[in-house]
Amino acid sequence: MTRWPWVALAVAVAGCGGSTSTRPPVATATAIPPRPAATEAQSCVELSRIREARVVDDRTIDFYLANRLVLRNTLPNACPQLGFEKAFTYSTSLSRLCAVDIITVILQGGGPRTGASCGLGAFTPLGPPK
């Protein structure tokens, strides 16, 4: 019963073309290819998708997502001590972390202390981890 519309479509397409047509043949029941992973920078990422964040240096943080995608966030300006401490915190009232949000470096040792606060940049997909 679910195949009937495809059969009707195939018959309709077959009836439209003649043997002398200069048009390329029309594919009748092609599968829709899967949507490719995003390749452009994103302004936000859902917090529920983030599994891990790794600080690369004072300007770069890689966010590892649940779907094995890695989003790199390059801060617009260097964030002092971020690359050395490799730890930060953030606060957001939304369920997303966005380029307009601020992170704060966590200073290790000697009790809970915080360092510089810095703005995030856009999230650029790198692909799945190797």
Rosetta silent file (secondary structure, phi, psi, omega in degrees, C-alpha in Angstrom):
SEQUENCE: MTRWPWVALAVAVAGCGGSTSTRPPVATATAIPPRPAATEAQSCVELSRIREARVVDDRTIDFYLANRLVLRNTLPNACPQLGFEKAFTYSTSLSRLCAVDIITVILQGGGPRTGASCGLGAFTPLGPPK
SCORE:     score description
SCORE:     0.000 S_00000001
   1 L     0.000  -35.476  179.850    0.000    0.000    0.000 S_00000001
   2 L   -77.334  -14.607  179.898    2.872    2.419    0.711 S_00000001
   3 L   -84.936  -16.280 -174.336    4.478    1.645   -2.663 S_00000001
   4 H   -56.380  -46.142  179.094    1.451    2.730   -4.684 S_00000001
   5 H   -60.605  -35.313  179.366    2.367    6.477   -4.897 S_00000001
   6 H   -68.136  -37.436  177.975    5.872    5.567   -6.147 S_00000001
   7 H   -64.950  -43.478  178.774    4.424    3.299   -8.827 S_00000001
   8 H   -62.245  -39.955  178.059    2.078    6.085   -9.936 S_00000001
   9 H   -64.636  -43.143  179.778    5.007    8.515  -10.031 S_00000001
  10 H   -63.852  -40.434  178.296    7.111    6.098  -12.068 S_00000001
  11 H   -66.408  -41.948  179.971    4.266    5.570  -14.556 S_00000001
  12 H   -64.550  -41.837  179.106    3.684    9.327  -14.821 S_00000001
  13 H   -67.224  -41.387 -179.824    7.376   10.023  -15.410 S_00000001
  14 H   -65.591  -34.185 -179.368    7.649    7.215  -17.965 S_00000001
  15 H   -75.652  -17.611 -177.224    4.637    8.530  -19.841 S_00000001
  16 H   -82.264  -31.005 -173.916    6.081   12.055  -20.073 S_00000001
  17 L   -96.943  143.823  174.949    9.296   11.278  -21.915 S_00000001
  18 L  -107.824  170.603 -177.901    9.643   10.169  -25.499 S_00000001
  19 L   -73.893  -15.412  179.971   12.557    8.340  -27.091 S_00000001
  20 L  -101.530   11.881 -178.204   13.605   11.504  -28.970 S_00000001
  21 L   -68.747  141.342  177.827   13.729   13.755  -25.880 S_00000001
  22 L   -95.253   -3.854  178.112   16.888   15.808  -25.388 S_00000001
  23 L   -76.534  147.839  175.577   16.319   16.132  -21.635 S_00000001
  24 L   -67.221  152.926 -179.354   18.344   13.948  -19.296 S_00000001
  25 L   -62.308  148.203 -179.836   16.412   11.056  -17.788 S_00000001
  26 L   -94.476  129.154  176.512   14.520   11.765  -14.576 S_00000001
  27 L   -73.859  135.743 -174.131   15.359    9.624  -11.552 S_00000001
  28 L   -91.290  -56.519 -175.279   12.186    8.137  -10.158 S_00000001
  29 L  -125.060   67.609 -178.134   12.654    6.923   -6.606 S_00000001
  30 L   -86.997  146.518  177.185   15.984    8.298   -5.417 S_00000001
  31 L   -79.743  144.268  177.559   16.899    8.383   -1.764 S_00000001
  32 L   -79.473  125.720 -178.853   17.505   11.755   -0.193 S_00000001
  33 L   -65.742  151.537  178.848   21.167   11.966    0.879 S_00000001
  34 L   -64.065  149.647 -179.679   21.832   12.555    4.572 S_00000001
  35 L   -69.465  126.921 -179.280   22.312   16.151    5.623 S_00000001
  36 L   -68.379  157.155  177.643   26.041   16.918    5.841 S_00000001
  37 L   -64.465  150.139 -179.765   27.525   18.146    9.095 S_00000001
  38 L   -61.342  137.713  179.068   27.640   21.885    9.477 S_00000001
  39 L  -117.486   -5.079  179.737   30.801   23.396    8.046 S_00000001
  40 L  -101.492  156.936  179.358   30.117   27.034    8.835 S_00000001
  41 L   -62.476  143.716  178.350   30.682   28.785   12.118 S_00000001
  42 E  -114.393  146.608  179.882   27.806   28.717   14.580 S_00000001
  43 L   -84.756  -20.940 -178.604   27.044   31.422   17.097 S_00000001
  44 E  -140.673  160.860  173.174   25.693   29.010   19.756 S_00000001
  45 E  -139.462  138.578  179.039   25.870   25.387   20.883 S_00000001
  46 E   -66.842  132.544  179.899   23.338   23.556   23.063 S_00000001
  47 H   -61.331  -35.015 -178.488   24.759   22.831   26.529 S_00000001
  48 H   -66.336  -19.104  179.743   23.202   19.353   26.508 S_00000001
  49 H   -86.164  -20.531 -176.550   25.338   18.449   23.462 S_00000001
  50 E   -76.495  124.493  177.707   28.683   19.384   25.081 S_00000001
  51 E  -104.576  -29.063 -177.724   30.510   16.367   26.534 S_00000001
  52 E  -161.339  149.939  173.775   33.929   17.903   27.130 S_00000001
  53 E  -127.388  130.868  178.786   35.842   21.151   26.662 S_00000001
  54 E  -121.528  123.547  177.475   39.613   21.214   26.152 S_00000001
  55 E   -79.971  127.586  179.137   41.598   24.427   26.361 S_00000001
  56 E   -93.002  -48.153  178.815   44.245   24.562   23.640 S_00000001
  57 E  -158.443 -166.907 -176.963   45.793   27.952   24.407 S_00000001
  58 L   -65.825  -12.227 -178.441   44.880   31.478   25.567 S_00000001
  59 L  -124.966   -0.191 -170.402   42.575   31.956   22.570 S_00000001
  60 E  -133.158  129.368  174.676   41.325   28.475   21.654 S_00000001
  61 E  -130.478  130.058  175.384   38.872   26.026   23.254 S_00000001
  62 E  -100.954  125.591  178.255   37.707   22.784   21.595 S_00000001
  63 E  -104.221  120.878  179.599   34.213   21.620   22.560 S_00000001
  64 E   -95.105  122.322 -175.862   33.585   17.885   22.048 S_00000001
  65 E   -99.346  166.411 -177.970   29.916   17.147   21.370 S_00000001
  66 L   -62.001  -30.139 -177.950   27.817   14.026   21.875 S_00000001
  67 L   -89.170   20.075  178.289   27.634   13.379   18.108 S_00000001
  68 L    71.227    7.125  176.548   31.467   13.184   17.897 S_00000001
  69 L   -83.390  144.348  176.234   31.661   16.625   16.311 S_00000001
  70 E  -113.567  126.315  176.429   34.308   19.022   17.613 S_00000001
  71 E  -108.704  124.764  178.637   33.552   22.732   17.655 S_00000001
  72 E   -96.561  130.024  175.866   36.522   25.067   17.991 S_00000001
  73 E  -110.613  116.227  176.929   35.935   28.394   19.667 S_00000001
  74 E  -102.586  112.781 -178.604   38.553   31.006   18.894 S_00000001
  75 L   -66.301  145.298 -179.516   38.214   33.884   21.304 S_00000001
  76 L   -62.849  -28.870  179.226   38.410   37.352   19.722 S_00000001
  77 L  -134.681  154.512  176.692   41.187   38.287   22.175 S_00000001
  78 L   -62.153  142.129  179.230   43.699   36.309   24.208 S_00000001
  79 L  -109.678  107.644 -174.992   42.417   35.380   27.658 S_00000001
  80 L   -52.857  131.877  176.196   45.262   35.698   30.203 S_00000001
  81 L    73.786   -3.447 -179.838   46.202   32.440   31.971 S_00000001
  82 H   -62.319  -46.601 -179.330   43.563   30.359   30.134 S_00000001
  83 H   -65.689  -30.717  179.512   46.197   28.325   28.270 S_00000001
  84 H   -80.065  -48.459 -176.925   48.209   27.743   31.457 S_00000001
  85 H   -75.550  -31.937  179.160   45.349   26.949   33.848 S_00000001
  86 L    55.206   32.782  178.867   43.298   25.054   31.232 S_00000001
  87 L  -145.968  140.806  179.159   40.142   25.567   33.290 S_00000001
  88 E  -151.651  164.373  175.070   37.235   27.976   32.997 S_00000001
  89 E  -130.499  164.511  176.874   33.691   28.499   34.123 S_00000001
  90 E  -148.958  163.112  176.771   30.716   30.220   32.553 S_00000001
  91 L  -137.693  129.674  178.435   27.248   31.308   33.552 S_00000001
  92 L  -145.348  145.048  178.366   24.263   31.473   31.228 S_00000001
  93 L   -91.199   -4.606 -179.994   20.540   31.727   31.767 S_00000001
  94 L  -101.406  175.179  175.973   19.872   29.895   28.501 S_00000001
  95 L   -94.026   18.213 -179.489   20.353   26.261   27.564 S_00000001
  96 E  -131.911  153.305  171.890   23.003   27.362   25.051 S_00000001
  97 E  -107.228  124.501 -171.902   26.531   28.670   25.155 S_00000001
  98 E  -124.374  166.751 -178.731   26.894   31.506   22.658 S_00000001
  99 L   -63.139  -18.727  179.049   29.517   33.806   21.178 S_00000001
 100 L   -88.387   -4.703 -178.121   28.157   36.654   23.317 S_00000001
 101 L   -81.189  160.354 -177.859   28.798   34.740   26.559 S_00000001
 102 E  -112.864  135.162  171.803   31.708   35.336   28.934 S_00000001
 103 E  -106.267  156.325  178.099   34.009   32.671   30.375 S_00000001
 104 E  -127.733  128.047  179.682   36.104   33.139   33.518 S_00000001
 105 E   -67.416  135.301  174.401   39.467   31.450   34.056 S_00000001
 106 E   -97.286  123.087  179.056   39.656   29.265   37.168 S_00000001
 107 E   -85.376  125.674 -175.957   42.982   29.631   38.978 S_00000001
 108 L   -81.336  143.563  175.611   44.207   26.271   40.249 S_00000001
 109 L    79.737  151.505  175.766   45.469   25.771   43.808 S_00000001
 110 L    74.654   23.259  179.587   45.144   27.907   46.914 S_00000001
 111 L    92.060  173.268 -177.281   41.349   27.709   47.155 S_00000001
 112 L   -72.996  111.521  177.200   38.675   28.824   44.766 S_00000001
 113 E  -133.930  151.938  177.947   39.930   31.840   42.855 S_00000001
 114 E  -120.027  154.436  179.667   39.057   33.223   39.461 S_00000001
 115 E  -110.228 -137.983 -175.846   41.142   35.016   36.898 S_00000001
 116 E   -65.816  149.694  172.042   40.358   36.946   33.750 S_00000001
 117 E  -110.085  133.220 -172.706   36.903   37.035   32.187 S_00000001
 118 E  -139.379  149.972  178.525   36.823   36.843   28.399 S_00000001
 119 E   -82.542  145.507  175.955   34.266   36.765   25.615 S_00000001
 120 L   -81.024  164.046  173.975   33.752   33.712   23.426 S_00000001
 121 L  -110.420 -163.063  178.352   33.913   33.721   19.646 S_00000001
 122 L   -75.063  156.319  179.339   32.019   31.698   17.036 S_00000001
 123 E   -98.240  114.135 -177.322   31.978   27.882   17.146 S_00000001
 124 E  -105.971  122.001 -179.582   33.665   26.418   14.046 S_00000001
 125 E   -65.177  134.840  176.773   33.170   22.700   13.277 S_00000001
 126 E  -107.254  -22.002 -176.567   36.379   20.687   12.989 S_00000001
 127 E   108.575 -179.606 -178.488   34.839   17.240   12.465 S_00000001
 128 L   -69.909  151.088  178.784   34.932   14.082   14.562 S_00000001
 129 L   -66.826  152.796 -178.763   37.974   13.477   16.779 S_00000001
 130 L   -89.998    0.000    0.000   40.663   11.153   15.437 S_00000001
